[in-house]
Structure formats: C-alpha cells, structure tokens
Amino acid sequence: MIIEKIMKTVLRALFIVPVVQAQVAGPVGNAVAGKQAWDARRCQNCHGEHGEGGFGPDLAGRQLTFAQFKHAVRTPWGVMPSFSEEQASDPILADMRAWLLSLPTVAEPGKWEVPLKADAPHGQKLLISVGCAQCHHAELRNPRYSLGGVAKVANFEYFAKMVYDHNTIWRGGTMGNFSRDRVPESVLQEIFRYATQDLGLLPTVVAAFVPEPMADGANSTYKLIVKNRGLKNMGLTAEDVTITIPLVPGTAVVGATGAGYQGVQNDPQGKSAAVWKVPSVAAGDLQTYTLTIAGKGGKADQLFKGTTVGWARPQMRPGISSLSGFIIDPILGPGRTSSIRAYLDREISADNDWVGGPTPPGVCSAANARREMAGCEVSAETPTGGRFSREGGALPGSSGPAAVR
C-alpha cells in the first residue's frame, strides 16, 4: 500500500512538472510574425532594427521568459511607455519574443535614433532624454501637427492626456502611456513650452498627387490635392501658401487650374517650376489643382519629385535654419509641409475624385482610433469623452474636441 502511494505521488509529480514548466515558458510564438509586429509597432526606433538596442536596451538573443517580456511591455521599469493588451496582445508578444530569441546577442548596443547634443536647447534635451524624439524627431513633428489640428483647445492639460493616457484616447495606436513617475509633469510642461512656444504648432496640411494622370491622347493632366486635416474652426490656418511643382527639362505646360496660378517660373535653384500662390488653406479645407503637360506623361512620382507646399505663417521653427528631413513622403521631397500621400490615396476614387462620403469600409477601423486617415468619418472618444464628425461639428451627446492625428 505504501509503495502504491509512493508510485501515485511520483506519477502525479511527473504529470504536474511539465505543466508548470509550460506555464513558466509561456506561449510559443512565430518568429516571422514577430518581426512584422516589431516593425509595425516601431519598436526599432528605441530598441534597434534587429533588437540591437539604442535608446532602449538591446533585446536580441536575451533569454527573457515570456512573463518577464510581458512585464517589460505592460509595466516597464524605466521610462518606456506601457502598452495595453489591445495594442499588443499576448500572442503578439509571444511572436515578438520568438523573433528576438532567434537573433544573436550583440556585443555592444546600437546608437540612439536621435542623439542628445550638448548644445541642444533645454526643452529639446528633455524630450530627447525621455525618449519622445526617437519616434517624433528632435522637434516633435507629429505632436505639433496633432496639436495644430485642434489649436484652440491644445493646452497643457490636453497635451498631458496625450502623453499619460495615450492608449485610452487612441486605442490600438503604436504609442503607449508614459508614467508620471518617470516623466513628471514639471518635465512635460517644459517640453510642452518648447514645442508650442519655441517651435510653434503646425497646420496639419497634407498633399498628394492622384497616382495616375488623365490623358486625352495629346496631353496628360495631373491632379494635386491639398488638404488641411485640422478640425474646422479649431485647427491652424496655413497662410500665404506657395505650391511649387518642379518640371523636368523639356516639359511643356499646356494649362493649369486652381486659384492663384502664377505660371511657370524659376525656382531658387534656377529650375523651371509651375507655381501657385494661395492666401490660405484653413482647417477642414480641401483644394484641388491640375497641371496639364504636352504628350504622354509618366507617373507623378517620376515627373514631379520635390514638389512642395509651403507657407509663411504661422512661422515654422523660428531660429532653426535646417529644414532637411522634414518630409518623409517619397514624392513631395524636402519642403515645408508634411505630405502623407498614403492617407490621401485612400480617399481618391477610381475616377480621380475626392471621396466625399464615408471612407471605404475598413479604412478607418484598421487604424482604430489613431485617426491617421484623412477624413475618416468615424465617431471616436475624445480626451473629454465627446465625439465629432469629419466636419468637426459635435455629434449628439458630445462634449469637447476630437484629437486629429
């Protein structure tokens, strides 16, 4: 009887141990999917393209258990923001961990995406030191656009909610919540002052060419759409706007439409360009321009690379001379505005017209509440719990402005 009890105990132990070990090990992820999830969430901005580290610690080859890895994401020890289950579910974390485990360790961590310079202004030093610049650049480009889109209500309280409660406003977005313990309000106030006063907010102007030209046999017509994505009567207006479309040598302009067309002029580099001058592009405005050239033209990104939409007011980055790298769009090269072509392309129909009604199913929902699609007609929670339509008017039962990103 005693021997029988001992045997049962041993068998029971043999059965339990693997279960406990499995629980400690956590779910088994897919490394290929993990790399995709890593890139989609921009983890590389702090931790390196291949987990080699940078602003954040190196993670490649680190033998972290699933529980340790999950804790680091959900409840970070350092300045890293915390990410919710909705932003990165347990299966996604398992995939990312599987990919990191498949990588070799590094002898030395990588460099910061945006290094800290000794002569940087105080506010810029702070935003680089707490990690903001690794995603939003040294001059907080994206937040200044977001705030510019709702400038009339973009006070510090609004900004603080964007930072400390980010994933409650934009659920599913790629940024987590920063901790008040790691980034105190006193520090955030200095960053806010630097972004709004020293640098200034930006009108949320975007621009894009319709991908394919319209041809009538002898000529080709290209359409350029310029939109201020700020909320009507809330966002900043871009004033004294200049639109410049550079022309490759030999291009013959047949005609153009759109208010303020100045004709073909020489740009500062002495090259020919089609130029428009517009008094303003107010929040919520959408303006369309066409340029017709002789003959069969190619794609806009081949012919008109370097197109810019600039404005004189509000003044951009006073006291800072370099504007290089300000635009990430492959078509509209370095200039004075953001041009987020992909978002606008989703709003352009097969007939080369702006989609005036609701955006196609799935376009807005794919980004959840991040609101990175131009003109998304989706009701959303706002910092004050209200809801707004695409025109910026309050929906029934709403209270407060919608944040635009």
Sequence and secondary structure as in RCSB ss.txt:
>XXXX:A:sequence
MIIEKIMKTVLRALFIVPVVQAQVAGPVGNAVAGKQAWDARRCQNCHGEHGEGGFGPDLAGRQLTFAQFKHAVRT
PWGVMPSFSEEQASDPILADMRAWLLSLPTVAEPGKWEVPLKADAPHGQKLLISVGCAQCHHAELRNPRYSLGGV
AKVANFEYFAKMVYDHNTIWRGGTMGNFSRDRVPESVLQEIFRYATQDLGLLPTVVAAFVPEPMADGANSTYKLI
VKNRGLKNMGLTAEDVTITIPLVPGTAVVGATGAGYQGVQNDPQGKSAAVWKVPSVAAGDLQTYTLTIAGKGGKA
DQLFKGTTVGWARPQMRPGISSLSGFIIDPILGPGRTSSIRAYLDREISADNDWVGGPTPPGVCSAANARREMAG
CEVSAETPTGGRFSREGGALPGSSGPAAVR
>XXXX:A:secstr
 HHHHHHHHHHHHHHHHHHHHHHHH     HHHHHHHHHHTTTHHHH TTS  SSS   TT    HHHHHHHHHS
 SSS  B  TTTS HHHHHHHHHHHHTS   SS    SS   TTS HHHHHHHHTTTHHHHTTTTHHHHHHHHTT
GGG  HHHHHHHHHSHHHHSTT S  B  TTTS HHHHHHHHHIIIIII     EEEEE SS EE SSEEEEEEE
EEE S TTTS  EEEEEEEEE  TT  EEEEESTTEEEEEE TTS EEEEEEEEEE TT EEEEEEEEES    H
HHHSTT EEEEEES  STT    TT    SSS SSSS   HHHHHTTB TTS B  SS  TTTTGGGGGG  STT
       TTS  B TTS B TT  S     
